[in-house]
Amino acid sequence: MAGPTPIPLTPPPRQLLSSKRALVVDGDNGERRRLVEILEGWGIALEVTANPLHGLALLWEATQTGRPIDLILFGPHGHTIPAEQFATLARCEPRLAT
C-alpha cells in the first residue's frame, strides 16, 4: 500500500534561479551555445558575449541599471585575456567588486 505523495520541501531549481542573471563570456561558439541552453533551462536571464572587454562593459552596465549580474561563467576559449586577469580587471572597479 502506497502512502501519500510527499510534498517537496524546496521549490524546483527553475523557481529558485528565475530571478538570477548570468554573464557568459566564451569565445568558443559551440561551448557558449551549450552553456546558454543549460542556463536558459534553469530559468536564468543571460547576457552573452565572446569578448572579455565587452563582458566588462556588460558588468558595468548592469551596475548602472541596478540589475546586477549574479554569476559569471568565463570560458577559456578564444581569449587573449586569461580568466584571472578578467577577474582582476573586474575587481579593480569598486562598483564591480561588490
C-alpha positions as CSV (number, residue, x, y, z in Angstrom):
1,M,0.0,0.0,0.0
2,A,1.5,3.3,-1.1
3,G,1.3,6.3,1.1
4,P,0.5,9.9,0.1
5,T,3.0,11.6,-2.3
6,P,5.5,13.6,-0.2
7,I,5.4,17.4,-0.6
8,P,8.7,18.8,-1.8
9,L,10.4,20.9,0.9
10,T,12.1,23.2,-1.6
11,P,10.9,24.8,-4.8
12,P,12.2,23.3,-8.0
13,P,15.5,24.9,-9.3
14,R,13.7,26.9,-12.0
15,Q,11.8,28.9,-9.4
16,L,15.0,29.5,-7.3
17,L,17.0,30.7,-10.3
18,S,14.4,32.6,-12.3
19,S,15.3,35.9,-10.6
20,K,19.1,35.5,-11.2
21,R,21.2,36.9,-14.0
22,A,24.3,35.4,-15.5
23,L,27.1,36.6,-17.9
24,V,28.6,34.0,-20.2
25,V,32.0,35.1,-21.7
26,D,33.3,32.4,-24.1
27,G,35.0,32.6,-27.5
28,D,34.0,29.1,-28.5
29,N,30.7,29.3,-30.2
30,G,29.8,25.7,-29.5
31,E,30.6,25.8,-25.8
32,R,28.8,29.1,-25.5
33,R,25.7,27.7,-27.1
34,R,25.7,24.7,-24.7
35,L,26.1,26.9,-21.7
36,V,23.3,29.1,-22.8
37,E,21.0,26.1,-23.4
38,I,21.7,24.8,-19.9
39,L,21.3,28.1,-18.1
40,E,18.1,29.0,-20.0
41,G,16.7,25.7,-19.0
42,W,17.2,26.7,-15.4
43,G,15.4,30.0,-16.0
44,I,18.4,32.3,-15.6
45,A,18.4,35.6,-17.5
46,L,21.5,35.8,-19.7
47,E,24.0,38.2,-21.1
48,V,26.3,36.5,-23.6
49,T,29.5,37.7,-25.3
50,A,32.6,36.2,-26.8
51,N,34.7,39.3,-25.9
52,P,36.0,39.8,-22.3
53,L,36.2,43.5,-22.7
54,H,32.5,43.6,-23.8
55,G,31.8,41.4,-20.8
56,L,33.3,44.0,-18.5
57,A,31.2,46.6,-20.3
58,L,28.1,44.5,-19.7
59,L,29.0,44.2,-16.0
60,W,29.4,47.9,-15.7
61,E,26.0,48.5,-17.5
62,A,24.4,46.1,-15.1
63,T,25.6,48.1,-12.1
64,Q,24.4,51.3,-13.7
65,T,20.9,50.0,-14.4
66,G,20.6,48.4,-10.9
67,R,20.2,44.9,-12.3
68,P,23.4,43.2,-11.1
69,I,24.8,40.0,-12.6
70,D,24.8,37.2,-10.1
71,L,27.0,34.7,-11.9
72,I,29.9,35.0,-14.4
73,L,31.0,32.0,-16.5
74,F,34.3,32.7,-18.2
75,G,35.3,30.1,-20.7
76,P,39.0,29.8,-21.6
77,H,38.4,29.6,-25.4
78,G,39.5,32.2,-27.9
79,H,40.6,34.9,-25.5
80,T,43.8,36.8,-25.2
81,I,42.8,37.6,-21.6
82,P,43.1,34.8,-19.1
83,A,40.2,34.3,-16.5
84,E,42.4,35.5,-13.7
85,Q,43.1,38.8,-15.5
86,F,39.4,39.2,-16.3
87,A,38.6,38.8,-12.6
88,T,41.3,41.2,-11.6
89,L,40.1,43.8,-14.1
90,A,36.5,43.5,-12.7
91,R,37.7,43.7,-9.1
92,C,39.7,46.9,-9.8
93,E,36.4,48.9,-10.2
94,P,34.8,49.3,-6.7
95,R,31.3,49.1,-8.1
96,L,32.0,45.8,-9.8
97,A,34.0,44.4,-6.9
98,T,30.8,44.2,-4.8
